[in-house]
Amino acid sequence: MAKEEIKKLIENSKKVIDADHDNSAKSIQDDLTSFKKKTLDRI
């Protein structure tokens, strides 16, 4: 494999990982918000 191909693969992987991280962070944040609301409703 040429250096350029490897460089492109790494850049694409980084974009995918960043997108997955953002989605995971948002999902966790939404879960926390939901949990807080449910807990407050019970009190």
FENKA-V551483 format. One record per residue. N is the residue number from 0. RES is the residue in one small letter. PHI is phi in degrees with one decimal (999 if undefined). Layout:
BEGIN
N:RES:PHI
N:RES:PHI
END
This chain:
BEGIN
0:m:999
1:a:-78.8
2:k:-58.4
3:e:-62.6
4:e:-62.9
5:i:-62.9
6:k:-60.4
7:k:-64.3
8:l:-61.4
9:i:-65.2
10:e:-63.8
11:n:-64.7
12:s:-61.6
13:k:-62.2
14:k:-63.1
15:v:-64.8
16:i:-63.7
17:d:-61.5
18:a:-64.8
19:d:-62.7
20:h:-63.0
21:d:-61.4
22:n:-64.5
23:s:-65.2
24:a:-61.4
25:k:-65.2
26:s:-61.5
27:i:-63.7
28:q:-62.4
29:d:-63.7
30:d:-62.6
31:l:-63.9
32:t:-61.6
33:s:-61.7
34:f:-61.8
35:k:-61.9
36:k:-63.0
37:k:-63.6
38:t:-65.8
39:l:-66.4
40:d:-64.1
41:r:-76.1
42:i:-76.4
END
